[in-house]
Structure formats: structure tokens, C-alpha cells
């Protein structure tokens, strides 16, 4: 791990604590990136390598390339569903409120500069523009989530520990469907089983964002993060 990757892991640990005990699920990054046809951000790969898939405070799931023991989560299916729904973005996480976190891959040819965009399901259900654009990359976006209240639910207050963000844990299967059978413990490395025909980004359907976090765009289209 180079200095930049070590700095990314240290920054993540400052937000959420050290990696859970035991080895993380291994990832063949060359195979994953070949299947995607894209390089992934270095900070994400460093964190995923050190931590594996994470359930953060039972509110935020950071998905890494893995398959759950009961196949309730499969990285390939997660990516394909996300990119079919919104070409030009790449999913990497979800929330308990059914929001999906993406990178806007059209914003830059450098994956380390991809900004995060969030599809907010409550806004979609209300018929409003569902896309929020913090305008920041992965780690600054997560830091913003912590600042905005990603904290333990109990306010039991006076202890400094009460104000620390919830520690990460490795779930057997992040975000299992309601009512599903509990998964088999453990997670295994994900490997592509077949080539993927990536949908082409449709930049013309996404209007350019103005200032602020919300971007007006056509239904189903992610906000453009280009200046």
C-alpha cells in the first residue's frame, strides 16, 4: 500500500474506527476493473482492501466486490442494476432508506476526481428530482455524512464515546431484503462470470447543475457534475 492509499485508510479510520477483526474479503481489482471497463478511485480500493464490505451504524452500506454466502448480495448484480437505472454513474453504496450512492463517472477521466451523487428514494417517491450532488469525492462525502448526523442513535450524552460515529462491521450480506432468510455467515470474493456490455452515458438527458447540492435533471438521469 502506497502513501496515498495509507492516508485514505487512515482518514476512513478517523471517521469510523479501525477495520473489524479478521481478514477482509479479498478483491481481484484487475478482474473487477477489466469487467467494469473503468478504473476505480484509489481511496475506495484502499478502504475496501483494508475493511471489506461494511455496515456502518446499520444505516449505511459500503459495498465492495464480494458475494454473500447465501447470495443475497452479489456485486455484479448490484452494479448492473444501478447502471441500467442511470447510465453514466457507478453505484458503490446504499442506505437503510433505500437511497443509492454513486460516482458520476462522466465528470472526469480521472476516477480519483469522480464526485459522489446520491439518488434519494423519498424524493423519487414524492415525484421530485431525486438526485443530490454534494460535489465531493468519496471520503469528503462520508465526512459530510458524519457531520450531518451519522451517529449512534442513543444520545446518552456526556461520554465522548457518545459523539463518535458508529464503528464499522462486516455484515454477512449488506441490506438483505425484508423478510428474507438469514444468510450464511461469511462473504467470498466476487469474480465476473461473463462480460458486461456497459450502457453508454446519456449526457444530453442530464441538465448541468447549478450551485448547491441539488441538480435538476430529467427523470431517471443523474446530475452532471461537469462545470
Secondary structure by P-SEA (a helix, b strand, c coil): ccaaaaaaaaaaaacccccccccccccaaaaaaaaacccccaaaaaaaaaccccccccccccccccccccccccaaaaaaaaaaacccccccccccccbbbbbccccccccccbbbbbbcaaaaaaccccbbbcccccaaaaaaaaaacccccccccccccccccbbbbbccccccccccccccccccbbbbccccccccccccccccccccccccccccccccccc
